Amino acid sequence: MRFDYNLLKLQARGTESVDWEERILRSAGRSSFVALSTAGSLDELRERAAAFEGLASVSEVESVLSLIPPEQGRRRR
């Protein structure tokens, strides 16, 4: 008996969603395990993003902070 954490192997082989996910994984060369975290403010969001970036097990952090122009604070005033 074997145990495998790969949830794709629990789905029906040959389905379009499984085929595409496997293609994405092969081309990316890394895991596709994702997580979502929400924050109540921009400051909290910055703190959380920095904390995730500091984890050795996290290879990439994507945040809505990348959508906010650097001069946004000045422009808002």
Sequence and secondary structure as in RCSB ss.txt:
>XXXX:A:sequence
MRFDYNLLKLQARGTESVDWEERILRSAGRSSFVALSTAGSLDELRERAAAFEGLASVSEVESVLSLIPPEQGRR
RR
>XXXX:A:secstr
      GGGGS TT HHHHHHHHHHHHHTS         SSHHHHHHHHHHHHT TT      GGGGS TTHHHH
H 
